[in-house]
Amino acid sequence: MLFGKKNSIEDDLMAEERIYQQGVATVRGLIAPSAIQIQASQVQVGDTLSTTVFVIAYPRYLNNNWFSPIINIDFPMDIAMFIHPAETTVVLKNLRKQATRLQSQIDIEARGGKIRDPLKEAALANVEDLRDGLQQGTERFFRYGIYITFYAANEETLRKNKNEVITILEAQLVYTKSATIRMDRGFISTLPLAQDTLNVGTNLNTGPLSTTFPFVSANLSSNDGILYGINRHNNSLILFDRFNLENANMTIFAKSGAGKSYFVKLEILRSMMFGTHVIVIDPENEYKHLCQTVDGSFIEISLGSSVHINPFELPDVPEGERPEDVFRNTIASLIGLMHIMLGSLSPEEDTVIERGIREAYAIKDITETSDFSSFGHNDFPVMSDLKQILESMEGGESLSRRLEKYTEGIFANFIDKPTNVEVENQLIVFNIRDLEEELRPIAMYLVLQFIWNEMRKNLTKRLVVVDEAWIMMQNEAAASFIFGIAKRCRKYYTGLTTITQDISDFLSSRYGKPIVTNASLQLLLKQSPASVDLLKETFYLTDHEKFLLLESGLGEGIFFAGPKHAAIKVIASYSEDQIITSDPRQLLDIEKAKADFDE
């Protein structure tokens, strides 16, 4: 009796335990949808609709990476690939039968006097090649299935996404069918369960099957050009000539200390070996050591400097252009400069300034039809000439007073002198580090205008580097000017490189994104969490690429060249590193070594 009573108590406890376990929340219960409805052409999982298609036929030839457009498409879907190896002996037996049948048909037709059938002969040749490959072990045979399940919130979006993928595949002669009445099997097959419940496949040998591998890394190597770095996907070289692209423009975005200036200096050094001329606008004294090493011209622009650029100086008329066009373009650039110097101007003030500029030239006997090459640096008007003219013009008194600090105040030595800059060396660096913050945008505008005139006057293979370009993007007129150069420099055999660490300031200008999209090259190095989302949206990065930018080391990032891009690591030799380094500790060691050597 006691034994029977004990068993009864245990049964009651087990029953209560089962009841308790039924009420315990499990992971399966937490992640499972509230309901699943299976229909002939779709499956509804909670509030989400899904439908599945599978590939049924491939073309005779498949190119590598043909499936990447589907992998990279920007809407939710799951893709499953099932590869079932076939027994080689069974395949060889079937191929032998097929080869015998084809050979017999060809022989019978030949004896009957019929003309040769190219299709049968090609089929026989393919069968024999495949038999040879299987027999030698260089080929294998597989039954291969590709299933794609699409997800959307409504039927219209689901149908649109499905048709878009089918269109891309059919353009490559890859045909699909919908898993009608088998949607549950299709749904299960594309879940990460490794269960091929749909079980639809096509026979493929090793060669065609390998082309379906979707994660083919971009190859950015070419037969000429310079070495930019190492492709981190496959350790190949990123080697090409930027002047062979649609344009030679480049934009670089990176946080401070990520290696953007290091990369640019390395490119400058290697480009100079191929005869490229380089002009740099350097706001932070980053390029001085490089410039001195290659015997370039390091031009310091500051309030106390003896170097001056006169914005009124007119360039020689380039071949194929008219003097009046050059004259008017210079006036337009001067008006843009006034917008930076004086702040926002009304349309009436713009008109007054334009009249004043024309009168300043007229006083020097310079008109639209003059031969500008006959004038020397001292023959052009300067800023104080414009101030005096505005002073005597109706509506120009206020503008004249606002110009006073640039002609008589502390900034007078900066902009109110004839040009005395010569650019004959292969590397020219304009250093503006010692200028006041207020004057930096003006100086960058002046230097760019000077460079623009040089580009049009002397046609040569040239790179123009604008470091900390966000400074110019803060002003509408300056941003417009740099965008104009970015659009037109290609015809003068020039590539513009814009570098910035402040992506938000750069893209907040309405000219920021057009400058980026107009560049054939982009380099994204290590980013801060605050700016990486904006970069992801601008460059259509995947989540993996976004995290790669957050976790990249020094000189690592993503390099875009035309339609291709790859993860890059910038590599320099020891000698190059000694020339281009910006590390203060290295620079001190180099200076100390030089001093010891001189002693």
Beta strands, then each sheet from edge to edge (+ up, - down):
strand 1: 36-38
strand 2: 43-45
strand 3: 48-57
strand 4: 77-85
strand 5: 141-152
strand 6: 175-178
strand 7: 202-205
strand 8: 226-231
strand 9: 237-240
strand 10: 250-253
strand 11: 277-282
strand 12: 297-300
strand 13: 427-431
strand 14: 462-466
strand 15: 494-500
strand 16: 521-525
strand 17: 556-561
strand 18: 564-569
sheet 1: 1+ 2- 3+ 5- 4+
sheet 2: 1+ 2- 3+ 6-
sheet 3: 1+ 2- 3+ 5- 7+
sheet 4: 9+ 8- 18+ 17- 16+ 10+ 15+ 14+ 11+ 13+ 12+
end
